[in-house]
Amino acid sequence: MAEKKSFHSICRWTFNAGKGGFVPADIRPDWAWDKLPSDQVVRLIKERIVPRLPENIVLGLELHYDTEVNEENGAAVADALSETGIYLAMITPGAHAHFAYGGICSLDKKERAATEELGQKTVEIAYGPLRKAWYPDEKMAPTLVLWNGSYGYDIATIGIREMYQNLKKSIASLCQFEEKMGGEMYIGFEPKPNEGHPAMLIPTVASAILFWRKLEEEFGITRTKKGVNKEFGHSEMIGLDHVYDTVEELDNDAMVHMHLNSQGYNDGIILGGPGKYDIDHGTRINGMNIAIAGLIQQAGYGRWKGHDMQPRAYDNVDQAIDRLVRSILSWEACAHAAQEIDYQQLMTYLQNRETAKAEDLMRNAVVEAQLAFNDMY
């Protein structure tokens, strides 16, 4: 019997020459923006990453409009995806690259209008030239992710409430526009507590879930196919429990996409975590990720699992590619270990207050995951 397909997506923005700032901006010169266009990133994934993965893994691509895909290169990107058997998994308006004063929640009417136009063009290109690169099963339609990187502020004033009202009106309008285009895409917020502003609208998973309920109440926007891009690292950054986040997302039928990256603090090896900056490590093999894998297995989540990660500031091209492979295989290993857990025994331990034995069971699952990773890698 063939293994069940597992859907992973890779972000175009991972393939960069270097981040700059306090670290080199040219550590990977072959990946400079003018040397590696987005259609060639697709072919690089096909040539360098696909051969190293199990055959049951289906790959997708994640893109920002208009910096990574736009009207000029959209056809070429779609052709590359179709030719390689890779699919459009996610697209997002790159508002943070253009708008620094709140974007669609801005109190500047001109900025708000320009950001709204960017969002509509993102939907148009997904339904236009990129449409042929969608996975054929409608349940795997791409997600329109709304990262809150431009929905922020740095001054405590009563104007914040007006910004929130603007956000509701703009997102309601975008949802209505997407519905007219076909209504096939999934739409999700990617919560984050900070970056690119000290304070953000939609900082947490709970904020996103509440927002969609308000949109349904006030604007009649259906919550079907609406929800959260589950971003592990953003919860970790402020010390929130991304296992419980998973419960909230699943309980509200709000998990529409996933970003599996980690800030690293919970595996005892990689540094990062609460109070640290967003370092975007790949998937880690640890008990929390195994617990999340078990939760989504039980809930039947089968959509895209994205790897929103950055190479390390000292990685060459080969090492950067290897980190992507490791991230995908690490999640597959966690998912394998979750399937092997004796959940009846686990629940018996927990019901009997034998939490040390429950801890042993989960620690054994971590060992099982590492062994599975070693076999695949």
Secondary structure, DSSP 8 states (H G I E B T S, - for coil): -----EEEEEEGGG--S---TTS-S-SSGGG-TTTS-HHHHHHHIIIIIGGGS-TTEEEEEEEEETTTB-TTTHHHHHHHHHHHT-EEEEEEE-GGGT--S-GGG-SSHHHHHHHHHHHHHHHHHHHTGGGGGS-SSGGG--EEEEEGGGSEESS-STHHHHHHHHHHHHHHHHHHHHHHHTS-SEEEEE--SSSSSSEESS-SHHHHHHHHHHHHHHH----TTEEEEEEHHHHHHTT--HHHHHHHHHHTT-EEEEE--B--GGGSSS---TTS----B----SHHHHHHHHHHHHHT--S-EEE-----TT--HHHHHHHHHHHHHHHHHHHHHHHHS-HHHHHHHHHTT-HHHHHHHHHHHHHHHHHHHHHH-
